[in-house]
Amino acid sequence: MIRTEHFEVNGRDFVRTWSDKNVLVERDGVQYEVAEDPAEFNRTYTETEIPIEGEESAEEIVNILTGVSE
């Protein structure tokens, strides 16, 4: 699922966008792990099926710790 949060830098409002599925988000054919934009741009992102390299999901970590193989 796409997640967003607002944050402020030097009095200016920004939006941070990411996926909680540990995949890249995409806009206009460009993929991002985390996108940060000025809030007034109102940019929309979609989730891809491209995993973020080097990071495991919570389920993968549990499987590693418990010795469960997929």
C-alpha positions in Angstrom: 0.0 0.0 0.0 1.2 3.5 -0.8 2.0 5.5 2.4 2.4 9.3 2.6 3.5 11.7 5.4 3.8 15.4 5.5 6.9 17.1 6.8 8.3 20.6 6.9 11.7 21.9 5.7 12.5 25.6 6.3 8.7 26.4 6.7 7.8 24.6 3.5 5.4 21.6 3.4 6.6 18.4 1.7 5.1 15.0 1.1 7.1 11.8 1.5 5.7 8.8 -0.4 6.7 5.1 -0.2 5.3 1.6 -0.3 4.8 -0.5 2.8 5.2 -3.7 0.6 9.0 -3.0 0.3 8.7 -2.3 -3.4 9.5 0.8 -5.5 7.0 3.5 -6.2 6.7 5.0 -9.7 5.7 8.2 -11.4 6.1 9.0 -15.1 8.2 5.9 -15.7 10.7 6.7 -12.9 11.0 4.4 -9.8 11.9 5.5 -6.3 12.4 3.9 -3.0 11.1 7.0 -1.3 9.8 10.1 -3.1 9.8 13.5 -1.5 8.0 16.4 -3.2 6.8 19.9 -2.3 3.2 19.4 -1.2 1.8 21.9 -3.7 2.9 19.6 -6.6 0.2 17.1 -5.6 2.2 14.2 -7.3 0.6 10.8 -7.4 2.7 7.5 -7.3 1.8 3.9 -7.9 3.3 0.8 -6.5 5.5 -1.4 -8.7 6.2 -5.1 -8.2 10.0 -4.3 -8.2 11.4 -5.1 -4.7 13.8 -2.7 -3.1 17.1 -4.4 -3.3 18.9 -5.3 -0.1 15.9 -5.1 2.1 13.8 -8.0 3.3 10.1 -7.8 4.2 9.0 -8.6 7.7 7.8 -12.0 6.5 11.1 -12.8 4.9 13.0 -11.8 8.1 10.7 -14.1 10.2 11.3 -17.0 7.7 15.0 -16.5 7.9 15.0 -16.4 11.8 12.7 -19.5 12.0 14.4 -21.4 9.3 11.4 -21.6 7.1 12.2 -21.8 3.4 9.8 -20.7 0.7 
